Amino acid sequence: MSDATSILIVDDEAPARARLREVLADLSPEFPHRIVGEAANAPEALAQIESQRPQIVLMDVQMPGMTGIELARHISARAGEGDQDDPKPMPLVIFVTAFDEFAVEAFEVNALDYLLKPVRAQRLLGALKRAQTLLPAEHLEAIDQLVKATNTRRRHLSVHERGRVILVPLEQVLYLKAELKYITVRTREREFLIEESLTSLEEEFKDRFVRIHRNALVARPSIAGFERVTPTGEGEAGDPYWQVVLREVPEKLPVSRRQWSIVKGLVS
């Protein structure tokens, strides 16, 4: 079974997962595979992708809490930050949907495929074989195109912590701060660490966050004001600077001179 393709099934409905298992079993002679797990929601799916490293994910589009397209964006964001020393899994995603409204031009991208429920064996076989011909970079780009075409935005940041996945609602994030290879995600209650690019996060969430420094983005609603700091103590020599006063937390973050002209008008 070493050459068998590993598959993860993601669907919030148990009968739908069972149906995919049955169809896959019928295809075993033509498409050797092994099912490495099932997931009923986004946190389960992200955790299993991290631990099981499936080559293909069969993913329902319509799921409560997070759509399959948004979930695919979480997967591609994490995979995009992998490198040779620390590769991140990027499985090939085949979307499954019960509604034709999702089978639109957005899916007609060379590196993506979708299946309509009830899934037919030969249609699934064709999608699985096609997936094996794709390059990971092509698939990453296709996911990004799909996200833009459907105007899908992540509403959470996915935090991988001690073998589990925590979804942090974006509306709870006060600021994002780059520290070495990690990004600190600060909420009112605590800090989390994620491995993403601050520049990518700024581009994706530019409507909510503003850059105040080369290493920090602050959520606009969390800005209570600014205060000017004049270094006076021993070891504090330097020019005066501005810092952000945040709502709900005591931390104050410095604003770079370059960014001050941009952010000073955010609070009247």
C-alpha positions, -999 to 999 in steps of 0.1 A, spaced: 0 0 0 30 23 0 21 36 -35 -15 41 -25 -27 77 -25 -37 90 9 -71 107 11 -89 127 38 -127 131 37 -141 164 50 -179 168 53 -201 178 82 -226 151 73 -218 115 83 -239 100 55 -220 120 29 -187 108 43 -200 72 42 -211 77 6 -176 89 -4 -161 59 14 -183 35 -6 -175 51 -39 -138 51 -32 -140 14 -22 -155 7 -56 -126 25 -73 -99 7 -54 -89 -16 -83 -85 14 -107 -72 39 -81 -52 24 -52 -57 46 -21 -59 46 17 -83 68 36 -63 84 64 -92 100 82 -124 119 82 -133 154 95 -166 170 102 -154 206 106 -126 229 100 -105 224 132 -106 186 127 -96 190 91 -67 213 97 -54 191 126 -56 159 105 -40 176 75 -11 185 98 -8 151 114 -17 127 85 -3 147 56 -30 134 31 -22 138 -6 -58 145 -16 -86 161 4 -122 156 -7 -139 187 8 -175 197 11 -181 233 1 -211 240 24 -203 234 60 -215 253 91 -190 277 107 -166 277 77 -171 269 41 -148 246 22 -134 275 2 -124 294 33 -109 262 48 -89 257 16 -76 293 21 -64 283 56 -46 253 41 -29 273 13 -19 301 37 -1 276 60 15 257 31 27 289 15 49 296 45 67 262 44 103 259 34 129 232 28 137 229 65 101 231 76 77 220 48 40 225 54 15 201 39 -4 212 8 -28 185 -2 -47 187 -35 -82 197 -28 -112 184 -47 -144 202 -38 -177 185 -33 -210 204 -35 -247 197 -35 -256 229 -53 -250 240 -89 -246 276 -77 -211 268 -65 -202 250 -98 -195 284 -115 -167 299 -134 -147 302 -102 -142 265 -103 -133 264 -139 -96 269 -131 -71 245 -146 -58 233 -112 -91 228 -95 -120 203 -97 -154 199 -81 -179 172 -78 -217 175 -76 -235 153 -50 -245 125 -53 -209 118 -63 -206 94 -93 -178 69 -94 -164 77 -128 -166 114 -122 -147 110 -89 -121 87 -106 -115 113 -132 -110 140 -106 -86 119 -86 -64 110 -116 -64 146 -127 -53 158 -92 -22 135 -94 -10 155 -124 -10 189 -107 20 207 -94 16 221 -58 24 256 -69 -3 255 -95 -28 243 -69 -18 271 -45 -23 297 -71 -57 282 -81 -69 283 -45 -60 319 -43 -78 326 -76 -109 308 -63 -109 328 -31 -108 360 -50 -134 350 -76 -158 340 -48 -149 370 -26 -142 345 2 -123 359 32 -109 342 62 -128 351 93 -104 333 116 -67 327 120 -58 291 125 -34 284 154 -16 251 156 -10 245 193 1 212 210 -15 189 184 -47 208 181 -61 236 160 -76 268 175 -96 291 152 -92 327 165 -119 350 152 -104 379 133 -127 404 151 -110 394 184 -75 401 171 -60 434 185 -27 433 167 -2 411 148 35 414 155 63 397 137 90 381 159 116 359 142 97 333 121 65 337 140 36 361 142 22 370 176 -16 372 175 -29 393 204 -64 391 216 -79 406 248 -74 373 266 -40 360 255 -13 356 228 -11 330 201 17 322 176 12 315 139 36 309 110 25 333 83 40 363 65 31 397 80 31 411 45 7 385 33 -16 391 63 -15 428 56 -25 423 20 -53 399 29 -67 419 58 -59 455 47 -95 466 54 -91 458 91 -54 462 100 -30 491 95 8 488 96 23 509 123 58 495 121 78 472 99 70 444 124 35 452 135 -1 455 122 -29 469 145 -66 464 141 -82 498 134 -110 493 159 -85 485 187 -68 518 185 -78 541 214 -53 568 206 -17 578 204 8 593 228 41 610 223 71 595 241 102 615 249 131 593 260 144 607 293 158 579 314 192 563 314 197 542 283 167 559 266 186 583 244 170 591 211 144 612 193 108 614 206 83 590 189 47 581 189 31 549 202 -3 534 199 -26 532 229 -48 501 226 -82 493 239 -86 465 264 -49 457 269 -21 476 286 5 472 258 16 502 238 32 497 205 57 521 189 49 538 156 77 542 131 84 576 117 77 563 82 42 551 92 32 580 115 20 601 85 -3 573 75 -17 563 109 -20 597 127 -54 604 111 -70 572 123 -81 587 156 -97 622 156 
